[in-house]
């Protein structure tokens, strides 16, 4: 089916995490009759969250494209992540949209990520449509949230016209929406809003030469690599010869080394974009969760091209004698870095399929093709990987772990920048919502981390909401601490707020570690004695090695202990000595908790089956000598 430009709408769905973006997309897919009746009945909720980690964590990690047909219109929909750590996904995909649906929770109101994504959308001149979702919540405060949204637009608008936007109301979970809080029985109001309020694609009608900006990549085992993006001018046809333009003057990823240094410098860099010739083998348009092949595509449409394997995100695919590159994709700088290298522990190679430095390097470079918010630098045997936050990096590590990679990981470190000759650190606006009985615990924890309070108020549900400015360094490990201190009830989120000169570096404090001083297998007998010294991280009958961390000490200093000692068999027996051993249940740390636990002299061994904390220097004598030095 061929659509004219005026019958195409490109819209991105933006919101804070858990405000209902993906649920709304589910409703649009089902009510547009994208699925057959039996498919609609069988289809699960959160259809667009297709990854294993997305299902387990309950969040959207990667932006995804889909398309629905409504009446005689084609609506391309981009579902984006709501967590600030994955804001790079939002930045790279907004270039394909001509308008946005801004989803706001009727109880929580505009949250930090709402502000971040809206500022990006308004900065690109995209037309906003506001949807206040979850109005059925018992603590919903629709009028107050509407006022907060107005204040947010006043703060962020770059043009007076952006202050005039339509507002709709919805319960996305039930597939209902309306122009007021008296909702209709379906989502036709949202469909009509997309058609009437979102403009037709903005394209260059003066040029017949085609231009497509690559905003996403995909691949399958049959056709290989797909280059996905919006056509800004001209028309693309199957079998057509094209040129892939990479503008090296922007300092983006070099050919063959995504995320690395520019391919050329000096005079070559100023000469313009590097050209690669290619041929379009196939053109695919989106329809629901699948792709359908089309012979040609016009300006304004979002398509996936096969045959342009040289293309990376930010490149331009163009035709004509004098092709021009479109402006590249602008990204926020990474704020955290982490060391990832080959496993060097005594247990290396037992569980992983890919263990060498070369295999890890190939996997990381492949990741940089699609995860453009990451940066990669060599660091000794391994690599320094920089990203947006702990969650951004931990999702990468967990993905590699599930693919069979074995590696060791260092403590997350802040990425500092030189601004006007002054060493500066990234800062973040932190929003915390907590019950009144935990206010003291939260204030004490943030005081230790040198956070500055910007505001404090009581929400309509009776909880206390804080807004702090805190350094990214002070944010490391904060979530796990607050979850413990508030019995898992805290709600917190943060967004980058710029840089500030480093005045005093925050140094985390923690009790010492319980360290195994011999190789072997842990025994219940030895652990029974060790549990009086602190909190254990391992159960009986697991392999341990010298220098491996097996628990958290009750004291400030590290303590080497024997967790492999066995009970000596003698011919002397007493009822007291033969009593059953009662072990306190051990604490099993998640990947994020392990990363938060680490100090500078410690590493995390990550394998497909295990997470093991260890000291960098395994030998206790050498370790003590280095500490004295």
Steps between C-alpha positions, in 0.01 A plus 500: 500500500644836391432808713554863411707717734187668635362162608805408712551589865822439693453520876724414797356394836684674787460478877667433832554135590179310584261774386340271238673555164527137396153418634352776284684367194352156576151651489570684172629179341200294609228757424639578154430137405869445437461145631254236391229421756678189624833686518343781705367248748832323528721810503641587838513839662808718446530364147780740406722392792641199321832449681549262792638772725215734402250240621694426819573860596163635382656787305564590136873487423520554123288722278288306250308586186154377406225613266121494504245584231203708611235598251710594196804618699830328572622574854865419578540468878831512691486354852784647709652410840392698806811446713763775492783248454361414156437858388745444214229284343263797517753742350581282200137419411341846539654592164246268334194663663298806404305512827487335840240359736614607848351257755471625860380299801188655656636440850875555470485788252803617301813319624870557420503292182181674384693827511802352321312345207270801459798737483654285224173490306438876526862568408445311173178693436274194527127551555394376848171333592447441874322190632428484874491127570383284791222737603332205677764496776350560846749782560469653152521882503416596144458875551829537691688291244360713217629812677843337548514416129424863414787613723731248335416629151555859615846400621605300194324656200732647237218665305169656600306258278619210716291631790183400315455124508198266516438295815326162513424258780536123504506171684741322265472169685128488414548640150284808563557873439307826468520875464391526866507273802173352374669240278375326188506121468801490269806697387355665189563841663876426507494385136315818399747710701795345317338568162374852575755638750825340375617660173580307184870414458733794450699425184706684240266516200745712296741212442439181304813341646424264787635548853447259790652552847583167666355508854496129586650167393363147508611162369379147439668178389329499161544851357772636727517866598208746474549878493190670643411866463274769361523616138541880504487557124454318172406138447685170553447193279597136522823430309600869499864601541562732795786662688551464875636828640688515826586853613838467675508870589238437771737278696254212507576132454765415243453249221541151640561627855168619637542728796870544428708791376416676175635327191671816378648808655623841392448584133332165426243554772407839361464362148148373566329166541657166411303318227436129463310356204221249561190353338157466660410132484163528673277765658275414793215696651364431849162344570433418864786289636612381159651645183351480151707543184413793272643590156559866588463753782428872490623797703347511847477124554703291746651194335763228548756449221696182425826511303660806660711307751756783521246735657513581872276713718536868410602431137305629200389276213465721193468500121602750232823630352577732793347335807492696824516360853221587741591645843618226734335382820589707807550306825562582865846401625547180708518550876622163633768259384585144595788262429409182308775250428577128470456290812831443686373301800608140578154384386522664156376309197281254689158647423530746211516433127671830408788585733779675308571870474454486123152345531394759758634781278303374198182478706541852643567649155189327367301651789623849410338472157152520656562630854648833393487654850793272595868588452788252491871548580780243547608457863774249572382146420142621467296806417356808667132512406320831566123540516212697652468328837522182704191346341621578148828319567353212702251417223795467259690274741192283563437471125856384435481260792188334357669468162776287655770761568728474801668818625612702798357841580636788706328759716292766317691829475387851416599649163647845574533780244727799463281812465686832461809334644315384814445133582124458524273213602151414372206598721148361506159614616373226730130463586407277794151413620477324836261445793529751786650249747810459278571870444776503764677196352490651150628840618785338693610286206496793257681721749785249510514514120516884501172552314335841505124517550316716244142440614279294730123463493219268599318321215125446486552137607673612821856409404794741512668596173859630505695653214878498551800598295761228539821405327497186285769361733269543797223322311695173469352243735233737630201305367589177679569682828168687490306186408643335811437797728141554377407129485474514122245783484712786363431639149799679349618624161761739369602687185828676408506869592840613374850521648654665803865549600624219722537633855532183705488150355238279660654176628263216589533342843438136572602236754782267407458179303521140616759345268577133441871429551512159330363315198238232542131442561309678776372282785213547743736435789732788402215735412342437840807657661532774233143629531582650841749729322251662262243444224573207265457520120543129424330172605680170575641285220603774255851538352708780653854621446760704684406868484131440429259713707255274686326755724486843664688538827354647818811719527661765283804295398516205262526158662649186345313188611492130421164391357623158382595348837343160566412344833769258615376144553605342833383213716388748768133592478270721708139595450595868502761473225276295271209749498368612163663812355259794472613745231345843456369531140769658284451831315489453123594827327359604164724633224422863591561430871835340417605807298398728789697285746832534317786718620799607290709194592221252417355336190184312408539170316202459266424163336181357347431314825669696779582842644813493718650795683879497537800712583716626213805360677413145607810426707439627857869574570544702182168675564607613849833613363328711233264654756794601718674649197 
